[in-house]
């Protein structure tokens, strides 16, 4: 009977659950996306 108890939504303690996301700096995001586009262009040329 103990194994049949509902456990959803019962996360307790540090490091449990979904990590919080920080908003990315727009300049950093733009630089990352440009690099990703260049990488994808290289793959398409192959």
N, CA, C and O atoms as a GROMACS GRO file, in nm:
protein
  184
    1UNK      N    1   0.082  -0.120   0.000
    1UNK     CA    2   0.000   0.000   0.000
    1UNK      C    3   0.086   0.126   0.000
    1UNK      O    4   0.048   0.228  -0.056
    2UNK      N    5   0.204   0.118   0.063
    2UNK     CA    6   0.289   0.236   0.071
    2UNK      C    7   0.335   0.281  -0.068
    2UNK      O    8   0.347   0.401  -0.092
    3UNK      N    9   0.361   0.187  -0.158
    3UNK     CA   10   0.407   0.220  -0.292
    3UNK      C   11   0.298   0.276  -0.382
    3UNK      O   12   0.329   0.327  -0.490
    4UNK      N   13   0.175   0.269  -0.341
    4UNK     CA   14   0.063   0.318  -0.422
    4UNK      C   15   0.022   0.461  -0.390
    4UNK      O   16  -0.070   0.513  -0.453
    5UNK      N   17   0.088   0.525  -0.295
    5UNK     CA   18   0.053   0.663  -0.258
    5UNK      C   19   0.090   0.760  -0.370
    5UNK      O   20   0.186   0.738  -0.443
    6UNK      N   21   0.013   0.866  -0.382
    6UNK     CA   22   0.037   0.971  -0.481
    6UNK      C   23   0.162   1.049  -0.442
    6UNK      O   24   0.175   1.095  -0.329
    7UNK      N   25   0.257   1.063  -0.538
    7UNK     CA   26   0.383   1.132  -0.510
    7UNK      C   27   0.402   1.258  -0.595
    7UNK      O   28   0.498   1.331  -0.574
    8UNK      N   29   0.314   1.283  -0.689
    8UNK     CA   30   0.332   1.398  -0.777
    8UNK      C   31   0.319   1.529  -0.699
    8UNK      O   32   0.232   1.542  -0.614
    9UNK      N   33   0.408   1.625  -0.730
    9UNK     CA   34   0.402   1.756  -0.667
    9UNK      C   35   0.459   1.758  -0.526
    9UNK      O   36   0.431   1.851  -0.451
   10UNK      N   37   0.538   1.660  -0.490
   10UNK     CA   38   0.588   1.650  -0.354
   10UNK      C   39   0.741   1.671  -0.347
   10UNK      O   40   0.804   1.623  -0.253
   11UNK      N   41   0.799   1.741  -0.442
   11UNK     CA   42   0.943   1.763  -0.443
   11UNK      C   43   0.985   1.847  -0.324
   11UNK      O   44   0.934   1.958  -0.304
   12UNK      N   45   1.076   1.794  -0.245
   12UNK     CA   46   1.123   1.864  -0.125
   12UNK      C   47   1.276   1.862  -0.124
   12UNK      O   48   1.336   1.759  -0.155
   13UNK      N   49   1.338   1.973  -0.089
   13UNK     CA   50   1.482   1.979  -0.073
   13UNK      C   51   1.549   2.061  -0.180
   13UNK      O   52   1.488   2.093  -0.282
   14UNK      N   53   1.676   2.096  -0.157
   14UNK     CA   54   1.750   2.175  -0.255
   14UNK      C   55   1.788   2.091  -0.377
   14UNK      O   56   1.816   1.972  -0.365
   15UNK      N   57   1.786   2.153  -0.493
   15UNK     CA   58   1.826   2.084  -0.615
   15UNK      C   59   1.721   1.990  -0.669
   15UNK      O   60   1.750   1.908  -0.757
   16UNK      N   61   1.598   1.998  -0.619
   16UNK     CA   62   1.492   1.911  -0.664
   16UNK      C   63   1.398   1.993  -0.751
   16UNK      O   64   1.361   2.104  -0.714
   17UNK      N   65   1.359   1.939  -0.864
   17UNK     CA   66   1.265   2.008  -0.952
   17UNK      C   67   1.336   2.077  -1.067
   17UNK      O   68   1.456   2.060  -1.087
   18UNK      N   69   1.261   2.154  -1.142
   18UNK     CA   70   1.313   2.223  -1.259
   18UNK      C   71   1.402   2.339  -1.217
   18UNK      O   72   1.363   2.418  -1.132
   19UNK      N   73   1.522   2.350  -1.276
   19UNK     CA   74   1.609   2.464  -1.241
   19UNK      C   75   1.551   2.595  -1.293
   19UNK      O   76   1.486   2.598  -1.398
   20UNK      N   77   1.575   2.701  -1.221
   20UNK     CA   78   1.528   2.832  -1.264
   20UNK      C   79   1.612   2.878  -1.381
   20UNK      O   80   1.732   2.853  -1.387
   21UNK      N   81   1.549   2.947  -1.475
   21UNK     CA   82   1.622   2.997  -1.591
   21UNK      C   83   1.640   3.147  -1.575
   21UNK      O   84   1.550   3.219  -1.532
   22UNK      N   85   1.759   3.193  -1.611
   22UNK     CA   86   1.787   3.336  -1.607
   22UNK      C   87   1.767   3.391  -1.747
   22UNK      O   88   1.799   3.324  -1.846
   23UNK      N   89   1.714   3.513  -1.757
   23UNK     CA   90   1.698   3.573  -1.888
   23UNK      C   91   1.836   3.608  -1.943
   23UNK      O   92   1.922   3.659  -1.871
   24UNK      N   93   1.854   3.579  -2.070
   24UNK     CA   94   1.984   3.598  -2.133
   24UNK      C   95   1.999   3.742  -2.181
   24UNK      O   96   1.904   3.804  -2.229
   25UNK      N   97   2.119   3.794  -2.166
   25UNK     CA   98   2.150   3.929  -2.213
   25UNK      C   99   2.126   3.934  -2.364
   25UNK      O  100   2.173   3.846  -2.436
   26UNK      N  101   2.055   4.036  -2.414
   26UNK     CA  102   2.025   4.041  -2.558
   26UNK      C  103   2.149   4.037  -2.648
   26UNK      O  104   2.146   3.976  -2.754
   27UNK      N  105   2.258   4.101  -2.606
   27UNK     CA  106   2.379   4.100  -2.687
   27UNK      C  107   2.441   3.961  -2.692
   27UNK      O  108   2.488   3.917  -2.797
   28UNK      N  109   2.440   3.891  -2.580
   28UNK     CA  110   2.495   3.756  -2.574
   28UNK      C  111   2.408   3.662  -2.657
   28UNK      O  112   2.460   3.574  -2.727
   29UNK      N  113   2.278   3.681  -2.648
   29UNK     CA  114   2.186   3.596  -2.724
   29UNK      C  115   2.206   3.615  -2.874
   29UNK      O  116   2.210   3.518  -2.949
   30UNK      N  117   2.220   3.740  -2.917
   30UNK     CA  118   2.242   3.770  -3.058
   30UNK      C  119   2.372   3.706  -3.108
   30UNK      O  120   2.375   3.648  -3.216
   31UNK      N  121   2.478   3.718  -3.030
   31UNK     CA  122   2.606   3.659  -3.067
   31UNK      C  123   2.596   3.507  -3.078
   31UNK      O  124   2.650   3.447  -3.171
   32UNK      N  125   2.524   3.444  -2.982
   32UNK     CA  126   2.508   3.298  -2.984
   32UNK      C  127   2.427   3.254  -3.106
   32UNK      O  128   2.462   3.155  -3.170
   33UNK      N  129   2.322   3.328  -3.138
   33UNK     CA  130   2.238   3.292  -3.252
   33UNK      C  131   2.312   3.310  -3.385
   33UNK      O  132   2.295   3.231  -3.477
   34UNK      N  133   2.395   3.414  -3.394
   34UNK     CA  134   2.474   3.434  -3.516
   34UNK      C  135   2.573   3.319  -3.534
   34UNK      O  136   2.592   3.271  -3.646
   35UNK      N  137   2.636   3.277  -3.425
   35UNK     CA  138   2.731   3.165  -3.432
   35UNK      C  139   2.657   3.037  -3.472
   35UNK      O  140   2.709   2.956  -3.549
   36UNK      N  141   2.539   3.018  -3.419
   36UNK     CA  142   2.459   2.900  -3.454
   36UNK      C  143   2.421   2.902  -3.602
   36UNK      O  144   2.425   2.798  -3.668
   37UNK      N  145   2.385   3.018  -3.653
   37UNK     CA  146   2.351   3.030  -3.796
   37UNK      C  147   2.470   2.997  -3.884
   37UNK      O  148   2.455   2.928  -3.985
   38UNK      N  149   2.588   3.045  -3.848
   38UNK     CA  150   2.708   3.015  -3.926
   38UNK      C  151   2.738   2.866  -3.926
   38UNK      O  152   2.774   2.810  -4.029
   39UNK      N  153   2.722   2.802  -3.812
   39UNK     CA  154   2.744   2.658  -3.802
   39UNK      C  155   2.646   2.582  -3.891
   39UNK      O  156   2.684   2.488  -3.960
   40UNK      N  157   2.521   2.623  -3.890
   40UNK     CA  158   2.420   2.557  -3.973
   40UNK      C  159   2.448   2.578  -4.121
   40UNK      O  160   2.425   2.488  -4.202
   41UNK      N  161   2.495   2.696  -4.157
   41UNK     CA  162   2.530   2.722  -4.297
   41UNK      C  163   2.643   2.630  -4.343
   41UNK      O  164   2.641   2.580  -4.455
   42UNK      N  165   2.742   2.606  -4.255
   42UNK     CA  166   2.852   2.515  -4.288
   42UNK      C  167   2.801   2.374  -4.311
   42UNK      O  168   2.846   2.306  -4.403
   43UNK      N  169   2.708   2.330  -4.228
   43UNK     CA  170   2.652   2.195  -4.244
   43UNK      C  171   2.573   2.183  -4.375
   43UNK      O  172   2.577   2.079  -4.440
   44UNK      N  173   2.503   2.288  -4.412
   44UNK     CA  174   2.424   2.282  -4.534
   44UNK      C  175   2.514   2.280  -4.659
   44UNK      O  176   2.474   2.226  -4.762
   45UNK      N  177   2.633   2.339  -4.651
   45UNK     CA  178   2.726   2.340  -4.764
   45UNK      C  179   2.792   2.206  -4.784
   45UNK      O  180   2.844   2.180  -4.893
   46UNK      N  181   2.794   2.122  -4.687
   46UNK     CA  182   2.861   1.991  -4.697
   46UNK      C  183   2.792   1.900  -4.795
   46UNK      O  184   2.836   1.787  -4.816
   0.00000   0.00000   0.00000
